[in-house]
Amino acid sequence: RKEVEQDPGPFNVPEGATVAFNCTYSNSASQSFFWYRQDCRKEPKLLMSVYSSGNEDGRFTAQLNRASQYISLLIRDSKLSDSATYLCVVGHSGNTPLVFGKGTRLSVIA
Amino acid sequence: NAGVMQNPRHLVRRRGQEARLRCSPMKGHSHVYWYRQLPEEGLKFMVYLQKENIIDESGMPKERFSAEFPKEGPSILRIQQVVRGDSAAYFCASSTTGGVGAFFGQGTRLTVV
């Protein structure tokens, strides 16, 4: 089983729609969680950290369920500019590298 | 505060040559990661370094690839005797400590001809 798993998509949604992505992780000792966004042929960019209490940043809401070991990202009122690949990322304590999922591709259509 | 700087942005090498990719982390960041990405594929972890130390190189091919992060200067990813299969985007990321969000450079696109 891969350490971080995501549905690759693509998710094709109309402008204004609400879309949600889930991600599961296998290591119960994981301690930090993030969503990154990657546009075609560009570098990944940190979108938001994910906290146990859930957190929101504008149209984006991230949640963590430690018991079930999954992370979610909700995007409300989708914009064309939200089209990208969304990467789920998990970190552990100490000197261990961040682990990236393969990403979920989102296309927002006019 | 400049972001993570990678150079060159594009690198073309003939088979059998050496490729040197450089990464200067963000100011105050002492942790550096290198990832490789093939077209239409996900990021593949290669190596994780702190100043003067390799912490985890489990993703590095055993031959031809090496990485360093000296006390002074940028981190270097070195690929000797390149082959066509080495053609990819190589991304560097840096962070203040392990396990926190890392920031990426714009990548170096290596093409082996």
Chai-1 contact restraints between the chains, C-beta under 6 A:
chainA,res_idxA,chainB,res_idxB,connection_type,confidence,min_distance_angstrom,max_distance_angstrom,comment,restraint_id
A,S32,B,G99,contact,1.0,0.0,6.0,A-B,restraint_1
A,F34,B,G101,contact,1.0,0.0,6.0,A-B,restraint_2
A,E43,B,F91,contact,1.0,0.0,6.0,A-B,restraint_3
A,E43,B,F104,contact,1.0,0.0,6.0,A-B,restraint_4
A,E43,B,Q106,contact,1.0,0.0,6.0,A-B,restraint_5
A,E43,B,G107,contact,1.0,0.0,6.0,A-B,restraint_6
A,P44,B,F104,contact,1.0,0.0,6.0,A-B,restraint_7
A,L46,B,G101,contact,1.0,0.0,6.0,A-B,restraint_8
A,S49,B,G101,contact,1.0,0.0,6.0,A-B,restraint_9
A,G91,B,G99,contact,1.0,0.0,6.0,A-B,restraint_10
A,H92,B,G99,contact,1.0,0.0,6.0,A-B,restraint_11
A,S93,B,G99,contact,1.0,0.0,6.0,A-B,restraint_12
A,G94,B,G98,contact,1.0,0.0,6.0,A-B,restraint_13
A,N95,B,I55,contact,1.0,0.0,6.0,A-B,restraint_14
A,N95,B,G98,contact,1.0,0.0,6.0,A-B,restraint_15
A,P97,B,Y33,contact,1.0,0.0,6.0,A-B,restraint_16
A,P97,B,F45,contact,1.0,0.0,6.0,A-B,restraint_17
A,P97,B,Y48,contact,1.0,0.0,6.0,A-B,restraint_18
A,P97,B,D56,contact,1.0,0.0,6.0,A-B,restraint_19
A,L98,B,A102,contact,1.0,0.0,6.0,A-B,restraint_20
A,F100,B,L43,contact,1.0,0.0,6.0,A-B,restraint_21
A,K102,B,G42,contact,1.0,0.0,6.0,A-B,restraint_22
A,G103,B,G42,contact,1.0,0.0,6.0,A-B,restraint_23
